[in-house]
Amino acid sequence: MMKKWFQLLFAVIGGAVGVQWNHTLGTPVFEVIASVIGVQKIEGQAVWMFMVGAAVFYGISAGTFANVQRIIQTGEERVSTIAVPELVAGTLGMGVGLLASSLLLQPLERSGLTNPLLHMLCIAVLAIAGYRLGTVKKDELVALLEKRGEQQRGRRAPGEAKGFEEHKILDTSVIIDGRIADICKTGFIEGTLVIPEFVLEELQHIADSSDLLKRNRGRRGLDILNKIQKELDVKVLIYEGDFDEISEVDSKLVRLAKLLRGKVITNDFNLNKVCELQGVSVLNINDLANAVKPVVLPGEEILVQVIKDGKEHGQGVAYLDDGTMIVVEGGREFIGTTLDVLVTSVLQTSAGRMIFAKPKLLEKAL
């Protein structure tokens, strides 16, 4: 239906062009035709020119419509791949470029340079330059707008609630780990959870891996995200932007955290260090897990079950409910039994906390 309307519109435009060219082109042509057929004058030249113009334009309208439709589809596809911040920044930059071109064309017109081609070239160059400048400076523009928003929020009355919510950006490792869902369920995570689209792509790539272990880890991560979105009462934001000039996902996370002025949630030791070097706040799940483990002091009694041999002669190994390993001196002979032990020392390592103890029965015997 749209094609028919387009062809009709094109035919009308062609007819109008034919009528306009009647005096310059039509009159000599009709004089030649009249002399050939032996007629003194052909009546209704304007009507004939309208019909000829309409027929010509109608004939080329089909191919023109296909090209226009293809151009529109290509433009829609390109616009759909552009992130909203980039599109807004580019549009603002283009507006600035058009404003600059209008200011520049005024002195040119006054000086007598009224060439339409020069004007169109000037407008096109400045509009494109403005768009490019806007897209390049989009991060700074977004940060400036957020800073302005925070300043406006800071001017509110003391009793007025503030609408700012801090962004917590999840990386791939912490999603696959799964403990983030339990932490969110407890309500200790405030603000908005941000899941970047490039993290989702990496997670999907892991889930499609030919390696069984990687595939299971990727699918577990997707299940965790589905649980967070549908079952937990937390705000989730899917960030669709990307940083094409950066290839590493960790570097993209740091850049996004700076852009949103949020915090990165991870359990990746290397990403933790990179965030600290870049001045980005980071929440490490492993540090949280170590912090909430029960504090055990030397001299305290613990009821444990010795389950295996230790590395040294005569040692036995037990575990607390949170996974903390307890090395029991002389506990090898108690493997498979539950007994009270006395804590002798506590060692904090990068891998976690390790407790050294000895059986309470031996202490009483001494």
C-alpha positions in Angstrom: 0.0 0.0 0.0 2.8 2.4 0.9 4.5 1.6 -2.5 1.3 2.7 -4.4 1.1 5.9 -2.5 4.8 6.6 -3.1 4.3 6.0 -6.9 1.3 8.2 -7.0 3.2 11.0 -5.2 6.1 10.6 -7.6 3.7 10.8 -10.6 2.2 14.0 -9.3 5.7 15.5 -8.8 6.6 14.4 -12.3 3.5 16.0 -13.7 4.3 19.3 -11.9 7.9 19.2 -13.3 6.5 18.6 -16.7 4.2 21.6 -16.5 7.1 23.7 -15.2 9.2 22.7 -18.2 6.4 23.3 -20.7 7.6 26.8 -21.8 11.4 26.0 -21.9 11.4 22.4 -23.2 7.8 21.6 -24.2 7.1 24.4 -26.8 10.1 23.6 -29.1 9.3 19.9 -28.9 5.6 20.4 -29.7 6.5 22.7 -32.6 8.7 19.9 -34.1 5.9 17.3 -33.6 3.3 19.6 -35.1 5.5 20.1 -38.2 6.0 16.4 -38.6 2.3 15.5 -38.4 1.4 18.5 -40.5 -0.6 20.4 -37.9 -0.2 24.1 -37.3 -0.4 23.9 -33.4 -1.0 21.2 -30.8 -3.5 22.3 -28.2 -3.2 21.5 -24.5 0.5 21.4 -24.3 0.5 21.8 -20.5 -1.7 18.8 -20.1 0.4 16.7 -22.4 3.6 17.7 -20.5 1.9 16.9 -17.2 1.0 13.4 -18.6 4.5 12.8 -19.9 6.2 13.9 -16.7 3.8 11.8 -14.6 4.4 8.8 -16.8 8.2 9.1 -16.7 8.3 9.6 -12.9 5.8 6.8 -12.3 8.1 4.5 -14.3 11.2 5.3 -12.3 9.2 5.3 -9.0 9.4 1.5 -8.4 13.2 1.4 -8.5 13.4 4.7 -6.5 11.1 3.3 -3.8 13.2 0.1 -3.4 16.4 2.2 -3.0 14.7 4.6 -0.5 13.3 1.7 1.5 16.8 0.0 1.6 18.4 3.3 2.8 15.7 3.7 5.5 16.2 0.1 6.7 20.0 0.5 6.8 19.6 3.7 8.8 17.2 2.0 11.3 19.7 -0.9 11.8 22.5 1.5 12.4 20.5 3.6 14.8 19.4 0.5 16.7 23.0 -0.4 17.4 23.9 3.0 18.8 23.6 3.4 22.6 21.2 6.0 23.8 23.9 8.2 25.5 25.9 8.2 22.3 22.8 9.1 20.2 21.8 11.9 22.4 25.4 13.3 22.6 25.8 13.1 18.9 22.4 14.8 18.3 23.4 17.6 20.6 26.8 17.9 18.9 25.0 18.1 15.5 22.8 20.8 16.8 25.8 22.8 17.8 27.3 22.2 14.4 24.2 23.5 12.6 24.1 26.5 14.9 27.8 27.3 14.0 27.1 26.9 10.3 24.2 29.4 10.5 26.4 31.9 12.2 29.2 31.3 9.7 26.9 31.7 6.6 25.7 35.1 7.6 29.0 36.9 6.9 29.5 34.9 3.7 26.1 36.1 2.4 26.9 39.6 3.3 30.2 39.4 1.4 28.4 38.2 -1.7 29.2 34.4 -1.5 25.8 33.1 -2.1 26.7 29.8 -3.9 24.1 27.2 -2.7 26.6 24.4 -3.1 29.1 26.2 -0.8 26.3 26.7 1.7 25.3 23.0 1.6 28.9 21.9 1.9 29.5 24.1 4.9 26.4 22.9 6.7 27.2 19.2 6.0 30.8 19.5 7.2 29.9 21.3 10.4 27.0 19.0 11.2 29.1 15.9 10.8 32.0 17.5 12.8 29.5 18.4 15.6 28.1 14.8 15.7 31.6 13.3 15.8 32.6 15.7 18.6 29.5 14.9 20.6 30.0 11.1 20.4 33.7 11.4 21.4 32.8 13.5 24.4 29.7 11.5 25.4 31.3 10.1 28.6 32.3 13.6 29.8 28.8 14.9 28.9 27.0 12.2 30.8 29.3 12.7 33.8 28.7 16.4 33.7 24.9 15.9 33.6 25.1 13.4 36.5 27.2 15.9 38.5 24.7 18.6 37.8 21.9 16.3 38.9 23.7 15.5 42.1 24.2 19.2 42.8 20.5 19.9 42.3 19.6 17.0 44.6 22.1 18.4 47.2 20.1 21.7 47.2 16.9 20.0 48.5 15.5 20.7 51.8 17.0 18.7 54.7 13.8 16.7 55.2 13.3 15.9 51.6 14.3 12.5 50.4 17.1 12.1 48.0 16.5 10.2 44.8 20.1 9.1 44.2 20.7 5.4 44.0 24.3 4.1 43.8 25.0 1.7 41.0 26.6 -1.7 41.7 28.1 -3.2 38.6 28.4 -7.0 38.4 31.2 -8.7 36.7 31.1 -12.2 35.1 32.9 -14.0 37.9 30.6 -12.8 40.7 27.5 -13.8 38.6 28.8 -17.3 38.0 29.8 -17.6 41.7 26.1 -17.2 42.6 26.5 -15.9 46.2 25.4 -12.4 45.0 21.8 -13.7 44.8 21.8 -14.7 48.5 23.4 -11.4 49.5 20.8 -9.5 47.6 18.1 -11.6 49.2 19.3 -10.5 52.7 18.9 -6.8 51.7 22.5 -5.8 52.3 22.9 -4.6 48.7 21.4 -1.2 48.2 20.9 0.8 45.0 20.7 -0.6 41.5 22.4 -3.7 40.2 23.9 -2.9 36.8 24.5 -5.8 34.4 26.5 -4.6 31.3 25.5 -6.0 28.0 29.2 -7.0 27.3 29.2 -9.1 30.4 26.0 -10.8 29.2 27.8 -11.5 25.9 30.8 -13.0 27.7 28.4 -15.1 29.9 26.6 -16.4 26.8 29.9 -17.2 25.1 30.9 -19.3 28.2 27.5 -21.0 28.2 28.0 -21.9 24.5 31.5 -23.3 25.1 32.3 -26.8 24.0 33.9 -27.5 27.4 31.4 -29.1 29.7 32.7 -27.3 32.9 32.6 -23.9 31.2 29.2 -24.6 29.7 27.8 -25.5 33.1 29.3 -22.4 34.7 27.9 -20.1 32.0 24.4 -21.6 32.4 24.6 -21.3 36.1 25.4 -17.6 35.7 22.4 -17.1 33.4 20.2 -18.9 36.0 21.5 -16.6 38.7 20.7 -13.5 36.7 17.2 -14.9 36.0 16.7 -15.5 39.7 17.8 -11.9 40.6 15.5 -10.3 38.0 12.4 -12.4 38.7 12.5 -13.5 42.3 14.4 -10.9 44.3 13.2 -7.4 45.2 16.1 -5.5 43.8 16.4 -3.0 40.9 18.3 -4.4 37.9 19.5 -2.2 35.0 20.8 -3.8 31.8 23.4 -1.3 30.4 23.3 -1.5 26.6 26.3 0.7 26.0 29.7 -0.5 25.0 33.2 0.8 24.7 34.3 -0.3 21.2 37.8 1.1 21.6 38.4 -1.3 24.6 38.7 -5.0 24.1 39.1 -6.4 27.6 36.0 -6.9 29.7 37.7 -5.9 32.9 38.8 -2.6 31.4 35.3 -1.9 30.2 34.0 -2.5 33.7 36.4 0.0 35.2 35.5 2.5 32.5 31.7 2.0 33.2 32.2 2.3 36.9 33.9 5.7 36.3 31.2 6.8 34.0 28.3 5.8 36.4 30.4 6.6 39.5 29.3 3.3 40.9 31.0 0.3 42.5 32.2 -3.0 41.0 31.1 -6.2 42.7 33.5 -9.0 42.0 35.5 -11.9 43.5 38.3 -11.6 40.9 41.5 -10.8 42.7 43.1 -9.2 39.6 40.1 -7.0 38.8 40.1 -6.0 42.5 43.6 -4.7 42.2 43.0 -2.9 38.9 40.0 -1.1 40.4 42.1 0.0 43.4 44.8 1.3 41.0 42.2 3.2 38.9 40.5 4.7 42.0 37.3 2.7 41.5 35.4 1.5 44.5 35.1 -2.3 44.6 33.1 -4.8 46.7 34.8 -8.2 46.9 32.5 -11.1 47.7 35.5 -13.1 49.1 36.4 -10.3 51.5 32.8 -10.2 52.7 32.8 -13.9 53.2 35.9 -13.7 55.3 34.6 -10.8 57.3 31.4 -12.6 58.3 33.1 -15.8 59.5 32.8 -16.3 63.2 35.8 -15.0 65.2 37.7 -17.7 67.0 40.3 -16.8 69.7 43.1 -18.9 71.1 41.9 -20.8 74.2 38.3 -21.3 73.0 36.7 -24.7 72.7 35.2 -26.0 69.4 33.3 -29.2 68.7 34.6 -30.6 65.4 34.7 -33.9 63.5 38.1 -35.0 62.3 37.7 -36.3 58.7 41.2 -36.8 57.3 44.9 -36.8 57.8 46.9 -33.5 57.8 50.2 -32.8 56.0 52.4 -33.2 59.0 52.8 -36.4 61.0 50.0 -37.1 63.5 47.8 -34.2 62.3 44.1 -34.4 61.6 41.9 -32.0 59.6 38.4 -30.8 60.4 36.2 -28.1 59.0 33.7 -25.6 60.4 30.3 -25.1 58.8 31.6 -22.1 56.8 34.4 -24.1 55.3 37.2 -22.9 57.6 39.9 -25.6 57.9 41.0 -26.7 61.4 44.3 -28.4 61.8 44.2 -30.6 64.9 47.6 -31.6 66.4 47.7 -35.2 67.3 44.2 -35.6 65.7 45.1 -38.4 63.3 44.0 -41.1 65.8 40.6 -39.4 66.1 39.7 -39.5 62.4 36.0 -40.2 62.0 35.1 -39.1 65.6 33.7 -35.9 67.0 35.5 -34.2 69.8 36.2 -30.9 71.6 39.4 -29.1 70.6 41.2 -26.1 72.1 42.2 -23.4 69.7 46.0 -22.7 69.9 46.4 -20.1 67.1 44.6 -18.5 64.1 46.3 -17.8 60.8 44.8 -15.5 58.2 46.0 -16.2 54.7 45.1 -15.0 51.2 43.2 -18.2 50.7 41.2 -17.7 53.9 41.4 -18.4 57.6 43.1 -21.4 59.1 42.8 -22.5 62.7 45.2 -24.7 64.7 44.0 -26.6 67.6 44.7 -29.7 69.8 42.3 -32.2 71.4 40.9 -31.2 74.7 41.4 -34.7 76.0 45.1 -34.4 75.6 45.0 -31.0 77.4 43.2 -32.6 80.4 45.7 -35.5 80.4 48.6 -33.1 80.7 
